[in-house]
Every structure is written in C-alpha cells, then in structure tokens.
Amino acid sequence: MIVYEMKNRSRTEITNTMLESARTGATKTKMMYKAYLSYTQLMEYLEYLQQNDLLTYEAGTQLYRPTEKGFRFLKISDELSEMTLFTNSKNYDV
C-alpha cells in the first residue's frame, strides 16, 4: 500500500498548482484533483484567483485559463523554483 504524506501548502503553492493545471484550459474538476482540494476549497480559490485577475472563465468552453497576469505569476514562480534548486544543490560549509 502506498501512503502519500500531505504537507501543509501555502496559498502560493496552491495558486501555482491551479494556474499550472489551467495553462491550456481546465474544468473545475481537473483543477480540484490536480491541486488536491475539496470542492469548497476550490470555489474559494477560484474566487480569489478571479478577483486578483490571475484566472478567467470562458463560458462558451466552460474552461478556466490563466490571464496574462496569471502567466506572469507562473513564470516568476518557475524562476524562483530554479533559483532555490540551484541554491539547494550547492554545498555550504559553515
């Protein structure tokens, strides 16, 4: 049996996961499963992301997609991840 350890995630981590899952368009269900959120949590985050102009809803396709600001968020988040990976890979002697 495989047991997954769930750690407490920051709002930034959840935002990043949701925007990443919606990069090419995503339904509520897809984002909910990718971000490991309950439906109630998902609805709170969707409201938060839309209010902050990070995510938009296309009524015709019923898909959520990142806005220009959302894509900037993802780009900056990726750059920060690369920086921390590089920093964490160095051997620091104190």
CYANA upper distance limits for C-alpha pairs under 8 A (distance plus 0.5 A):
  9 ARG  CA     13 GLU  CA      6.56
  9 ARG  CA     14 ILE  CA      7.24
 10 SER  CA     14 ILE  CA      6.94
 11 ARG  CA     15 THR  CA      6.46
 12 THR  CA     16 ASN  CA      6.52
 13 GLU  CA     17 THR  CA      6.73
 14 ILE  CA     18 MET  CA      6.65
 14 ILE  CA     35 ALA  CA      6.83
 15 THR  CA     19 LEU  CA      6.60
 15 THR  CA     45 TYR  CA      8.13
 15 THR  CA     49 LEU  CA      8.11
 16 ASN  CA     20 GLU  CA      6.45
 16 ASN  CA     73 PHE  CA      8.30
 16 ASN  CA     74 LEU  CA      6.94
 16 ASN  CA     77 SER  CA      7.89
 17 THR  CA     21 SER  CA      6.61
 17 THR  CA     34 LYS  CA      7.63
 17 THR  CA     35 ALA  CA      6.26
 18 MET  CA     22 ALA  CA      6.76
 18 MET  CA     31 MET  CA      6.15
 18 MET  CA     32 MET  CA      8.49
 18 MET  CA     34 LYS  CA      7.79
 18 MET  CA     35 ALA  CA      6.58
 19 LEU  CA     23 ARG  CA      6.58
 19 LEU  CA     54 LEU  CA      8.40
 19 LEU  CA     55 LEU  CA      7.78
 19 LEU  CA     65 ARG  CA      8.01
 19 LEU  CA     66 PRO  CA      6.46
 19 LEU  CA     70 GLY  CA      7.33
 19 LEU  CA     71 PHE  CA      8.41
 19 LEU  CA     74 LEU  CA      7.72
 20 GLU  CA     74 LEU  CA      7.70
 21 SER  CA     25 GLY  CA      8.15
 21 SER  CA     26 ALA  CA      7.09
 21 SER  CA     30 LYS  CA      7.90
 21 SER  CA     31 MET  CA      6.47
 21 SER  CA     34 LYS  CA      7.22
 22 ALA  CA     26 ALA  CA      5.12
 22 ALA  CA     27 THR  CA      8.36
 22 ALA  CA     31 MET  CA      7.49
 22 ALA  CA     64 TYR  CA      6.55
 22 ALA  CA     65 ARG  CA      5.63
 22 ALA  CA     66 PRO  CA      6.90
 23 ARG  CA     65 ARG  CA      6.50
 23 ARG  CA     66 PRO  CA      6.61
 24 THR  CA     65 ARG  CA      7.20
 25 GLY  CA     63 LEU  CA      5.88
 25 GLY  CA     64 TYR  CA      5.91
 25 GLY  CA     65 ARG  CA      5.41
 26 ALA  CA     30 LYS  CA      6.46
 26 ALA  CA     31 MET  CA      7.00
 26 ALA  CA     63 LEU  CA      5.54
 26 ALA  CA     64 TYR  CA      5.74
 26 ALA  CA     65 ARG  CA      7.26
 27 THR  CA     31 MET  CA      6.95
 27 THR  CA     62 GLN  CA      7.25
 27 THR  CA     63 LEU  CA      5.54
 27 THR  CA     64 TYR  CA      6.71
 28 LYS  CA     32 MET  CA      6.51
 28 LYS  CA     42 LEU  CA      8.17
 28 LYS  CA     63 LEU  CA      8.28
 28 LYS  CA     64 TYR  CA      8.13
 29 THR  CA     33 TYR  CA      6.73
 30 LYS  CA     34 LYS  CA      6.58
 31 MET  CA     35 ALA  CA      6.43
 31 MET  CA     42 LEU  CA      8.35
 32 MET  CA     36 TYR  CA      6.33
 32 MET  CA     37 LEU  CA      5.62
 32 MET  CA     38 SER  CA      7.24
 32 MET  CA     39 TYR  CA      7.38
 32 MET  CA     42 LEU  CA      6.47
 33 TYR  CA     37 LEU  CA      7.10
 37 LEU  CA     41 GLN  CA      6.25
 37 LEU  CA     42 LEU  CA      6.32
 38 SER  CA     42 LEU  CA      6.57
 39 TYR  CA     43 MET  CA      6.72
 40 THR  CA     44 GLU  CA      6.92
 41 GLN  CA     45 TYR  CA      6.74
 42 LEU  CA     46 LEU  CA      6.53
 43 MET  CA     47 GLU  CA      6.70
 44 GLU  CA     48 TYR  CA      6.70
 45 TYR  CA     49 LEU  CA      6.45
 46 LEU  CA     50 GLN  CA      6.55
 46 LEU  CA     55 LEU  CA      8.15
 47 GLU  CA     51 GLN  CA      6.49
 48 TYR  CA     52 ASN  CA      6.73
 49 LEU  CA     53 ASP  CA      6.72
 49 LEU  CA     54 LEU  CA      5.62
 49 LEU  CA     55 LEU  CA      5.92
 50 GLN  CA     54 LEU  CA      6.35
 50 GLN  CA     55 LEU  CA      5.51
 50 GLN  CA     56 THR  CA      6.53
 53 ASP  CA     67 THR  CA      7.16
 53 ASP  CA     69 LYS  CA      7.14
 53 ASP  CA     70 GLY  CA      7.73
 54 LEU  CA     66 PRO  CA      6.24
 54 LEU  CA     67 THR  CA      5.80
 54 LEU  CA     68 GLU  CA      7.94
 54 LEU  CA     69 LYS  CA      5.95
 54 LEU  CA     70 GLY  CA      4.55
 54 LEU  CA     71 PHE  CA      8.29
 54 LEU  CA     73 PHE  CA      8.39
 55 LEU  CA     64 TYR  CA      7.11
 55 LEU  CA     65 ARG  CA      6.14
 55 LEU  CA     66 PRO  CA      4.84
 55 LEU  CA     67 THR  CA      5.75
 55 LEU  CA     70 GLY  CA      6.70
 56 THR  CA     64 TYR  CA      6.05
 56 THR  CA     65 ARG  CA      5.91
 56 THR  CA     66 PRO  CA      6.61
 56 THR  CA     67 THR  CA      6.63
 57 TYR  CA     62 GLN  CA      7.36
 57 TYR  CA     63 LEU  CA      6.37
 57 TYR  CA     64 TYR  CA      4.95
 57 TYR  CA     65 ARG  CA      6.97
 58 GLU  CA     62 GLN  CA      5.93
 58 GLU  CA     63 LEU  CA      5.90
 58 GLU  CA     64 TYR  CA      6.68
 58 GLU  CA     65 ARG  CA      8.17
 59 ALA  CA     63 LEU  CA      7.63
 66 PRO  CA     70 GLY  CA      5.30
 66 PRO  CA     71 PHE  CA      6.53
 67 THR  CA     71 PHE  CA      6.77
 68 GLU  CA     72 ARG  CA      6.83
 69 LYS  CA     73 PHE  CA      6.74
 70 GLY  CA     74 LEU  CA      6.86
 71 PHE  CA     75 LYS  CA      6.69
 72 ARG  CA     76 ILE  CA      6.65
 73 PHE  CA     77 SER  CA      6.51
 74 LEU  CA     78 ASP  CA      6.58
 75 LYS  CA     79 GLU  CA      6.77
 76 ILE  CA     80 LEU  CA      6.69
 77 SER  CA     81 SER  CA      6.70
 78 ASP  CA     82 GLU  CA      6.73
 79 GLU  CA     83 MET  CA      6.77
 80 LEU  CA     84 THR  CA      6.74
 81 SER  CA     85 LEU  CA      6.58
 82 GLU  CA     86 PHE  CA      6.65
 83 MET  CA     87 THR  CA      6.58
 84 THR  CA     88 ASN  CA      6.31
 85 LEU  CA     89 SER  CA      6.59
 86 PHE  CA     90 LYS  CA      7.23
